[in-house]
Amino acid sequence: MDRKARIREYKDTPVAMGVFQIISKANGKMLIGSSVNLPAILNRYKAELKMGSHPNKALQGDWNNFGPGNFEFNKLELLKIPDDAAHDPAKDLRVLEELWIKRLSPFGDKGYNKPPKAGTV
């Protein structure tokens, strides 16, 4: 396969989108999030944590204290890519993320997510 064909194949390959979890094996705390590009967001979070610049200070603090070997990065649920190319999956991802947050309650002693405001989730 020539270079142009490989590039075209790469660009045409759908990217996994869905809900992810970062969990500390040391204390069981977790962060739940979603993205239209799971591999990219997980790589970004890992890079931010390694550089000490992740915006979630509690997660960053535990990463610094426990070390990278004590964290798992998981894909919880993938969102099917719609056949309609014009469909924006952002709303679907928010709903899916809210369902996982409601199920796992990753707040306070259980997680790194901020608790929802009254009347949400």
GIUR-V801372 format. One record per residue. N is the residue number from 1. RES is the residue in one letter. PHI is phi in degrees with one decimal (none if undefined). BURIAL is + if it has 9 or more other ideal C-beta (glycine too) atoms within 8 Angstrom, else -. Layout:
BEGIN
n=N res=RES phi=PHI burial=BURIAL
n=N res=RES phi=PHI burial=BURIAL
END
This chain:
BEGIN
n=1 res=M phi=none burial=-
n=2 res=D phi=-78.7 burial=-
n=3 res=R phi=-61.0 burial=-
n=4 res=K phi=-62.3 burial=-
n=5 res=A phi=-66.9 burial=-
n=6 res=R phi=-65.2 burial=+
n=7 res=I phi=-64.6 burial=-
n=8 res=R phi=-62.4 burial=-
n=9 res=E phi=-63.1 burial=+
n=10 res=Y phi=-61.2 burial=-
n=11 res=K phi=-66.9 burial=-
n=12 res=D phi=-85.1 burial=-
n=13 res=T phi=-76.8 burial=-
n=14 res=P phi=-65.6 burial=-
n=15 res=V phi=-94.0 burial=+
n=16 res=A phi=-66.7 burial=+
n=17 res=M phi=-126.3 burial=+
n=18 res=G phi=160.8 burial=+
n=19 res=V phi=-107.7 burial=+
n=20 res=F phi=-124.3 burial=+
n=21 res=Q phi=-137.8 burial=+
n=22 res=I phi=-113.1 burial=+
n=23 res=I phi=-128.7 burial=+
n=24 res=S phi=-86.5 burial=+
n=25 res=K phi=-73.6 burial=-
n=26 res=A phi=-76.5 burial=-
n=27 res=N phi=-130.5 burial=-
n=28 res=G phi=78.8 burial=-
n=29 res=K phi=-70.5 burial=+
n=30 res=M phi=-138.7 burial=+
n=31 res=L phi=-120.8 burial=+
n=32 res=I phi=-112.0 burial=+
n=33 res=G phi=-152.8 burial=+
n=34 res=S phi=-142.7 burial=+
n=35 res=S phi=-161.6 burial=+
n=36 res=V phi=-78.1 burial=-
n=37 res=N phi=-140.7 burial=+
n=38 res=L phi=-60.9 burial=+
n=39 res=P phi=-57.9 burial=-
n=40 res=A phi=-67.9 burial=+
n=41 res=I phi=-67.4 burial=+
n=42 res=L phi=-67.2 burial=+
n=43 res=N phi=-63.9 burial=-
n=44 res=R phi=-63.5 burial=-
n=45 res=Y phi=-61.6 burial=+
n=46 res=K phi=-60.6 burial=+
n=47 res=A phi=-64.2 burial=-
n=48 res=E phi=-62.0 burial=+
n=49 res=L phi=-65.5 burial=+
n=50 res=K phi=-63.2 burial=-
n=51 res=M phi=-84.6 burial=-
n=52 res=G phi=76.7 burial=-
n=53 res=S phi=-120.9 burial=-
n=54 res=H phi=-69.1 burial=+
n=55 res=P phi=-68.3 burial=-
n=56 res=N phi=-85.1 burial=-
n=57 res=K phi=-63.8 burial=-
n=58 res=A phi=-66.4 burial=-
n=59 res=L phi=-63.4 burial=+
n=60 res=Q phi=-62.1 burial=+
n=61 res=G phi=-62.9 burial=-
n=62 res=D phi=-68.0 burial=+
n=63 res=W phi=-59.4 burial=+
n=64 res=N phi=-66.0 burial=-
n=65 res=N phi=-75.4 burial=-
n=66 res=F phi=-93.6 burial=+
n=67 res=G phi=89.9 burial=-
n=68 res=P phi=-61.1 burial=-
n=69 res=G phi=-66.8 burial=-
n=70 res=N phi=-99.6 burial=-
n=71 res=F phi=-127.3 burial=+
n=72 res=E phi=-116.8 burial=-
n=73 res=F phi=-114.9 burial=+
n=74 res=N phi=-122.2 burial=-
n=75 res=K phi=-93.7 burial=+
n=76 res=L phi=-82.3 burial=+
n=77 res=E phi=-156.2 burial=-
n=78 res=L phi=-93.8 burial=-
n=79 res=L phi=-97.0 burial=+
n=80 res=K phi=-65.5 burial=-
n=81 res=I phi=-75.6 burial=-
n=82 res=P phi=-67.9 burial=-
n=83 res=D phi=-69.1 burial=-
n=84 res=D phi=-78.0 burial=-
n=85 res=A phi=-63.7 burial=-
n=86 res=A phi=-82.6 burial=-
n=87 res=H phi=-68.8 burial=-
n=88 res=D phi=-95.1 burial=-
n=89 res=P phi=-79.4 burial=+
n=90 res=A phi=-57.0 burial=-
n=91 res=K phi=-65.4 burial=-
n=92 res=D phi=-60.0 burial=-
n=93 res=L phi=-65.4 burial=+
n=94 res=R phi=-60.8 burial=+
n=95 res=V phi=-63.1 burial=-
n=96 res=L phi=-62.0 burial=+
n=97 res=E phi=-62.7 burial=+
n=98 res=E phi=-61.4 burial=+
n=99 res=L phi=-62.7 burial=-
n=100 res=W phi=-67.3 burial=+
n=101 res=I phi=-64.6 burial=+
n=102 res=K phi=-63.6 burial=-
n=103 res=R phi=-68.6 burial=-
n=104 res=L phi=-100.5 burial=+
n=105 res=S phi=44.5 burial=-
n=106 res=P phi=-82.8 burial=+
n=107 res=F phi=-122.4 burial=-
n=108 res=G phi=57.7 burial=-
n=109 res=D phi=-70.4 burial=-
n=110 res=K phi=-98.7 burial=+
n=111 res=G phi=-172.0 burial=+
n=112 res=Y phi=-106.4 burial=+
n=113 res=N phi=-75.1 burial=+
n=114 res=K phi=-79.8 burial=-
n=115 res=P phi=-61.7 burial=-
n=116 res=P phi=-67.6 burial=-
n=117 res=K phi=-72.2 burial=-
n=118 res=A phi=-53.4 burial=-
n=119 res=G phi=92.6 burial=-
n=120 res=T phi=-116.0 burial=-
n=121 res=V phi=39.1 burial=-
END
